[in-house]
Amino acid sequence: MAMISGESGILICSLFAWRKSWRLEEEVVPTSQKDHEDWSAANKFSVVLETAGLNATEFSAYCL
């Protein structure tokens, strides 16, 4: 996300918001209304992969 933001000039918070919106429409990752214990193993793994390279600021934006 940071690389895309730097190359495109789009604010990273906008990129995270767009991704979150898409996720909610497609239900790729459960919404915050669902307890993480109810997530499938695939969804948990997806979050781990997506957040592995994020710094603290990016991770915080991801979690919103």
N, C-alpha and C positions, 0 to 999 in steps of 0.2 A: 504494500500500500504506500509506503514511504517513497519507493522508487517511482511508482505511478504518479504520485502527487508531485514529486520533484520534476518529472519529465513533462507533465501536462499543465502544471500550474494550478491544478484543482486542489483546494484545501483538503487535507487528509480527513478532517471531520466530515466533510461532504461525502467523500468516498465511503467512509464507514457508514454514514447514514443511508446512502444509496444501497449498499450491500445489505444492511439490516432490513431495509424496506423490501428488498427482493427476497430475502430469506423468509420474511413473514408471509409474503405472498405464496412462495413455493414450499414453505414449511421444511426447509433444509435442516434447520436447527430449531429445536423447540423454543418457544417464546419464554420469557421470564416468568410467566404465570404457571409454568409447569415445573415441578420440583426436579432438580437434576437427577435424583434417584430414579425417576421415571423415564429418563432418556435412554434411547437404545445405545448399545455399544458403538454402533456406527456413528451416531450423532456425537457422542463423547469424543471419539477418535477424530472426527472432523474438526471439532473445536481445538483439540490439542495441536493438530497439524497447522491450522490456520493461525494460531497464536504463538507458535514456537519461536518465530523470529521477531516478534514485536518487542519494542521497548516499553517501559512503564506507561508512558503517555498514550501510545498506540493501544496497548492492552486495556487501559482504562476506557478509551473511546470505544473499543470493541465490545466491552461489557455493558455499555449503555443500552 
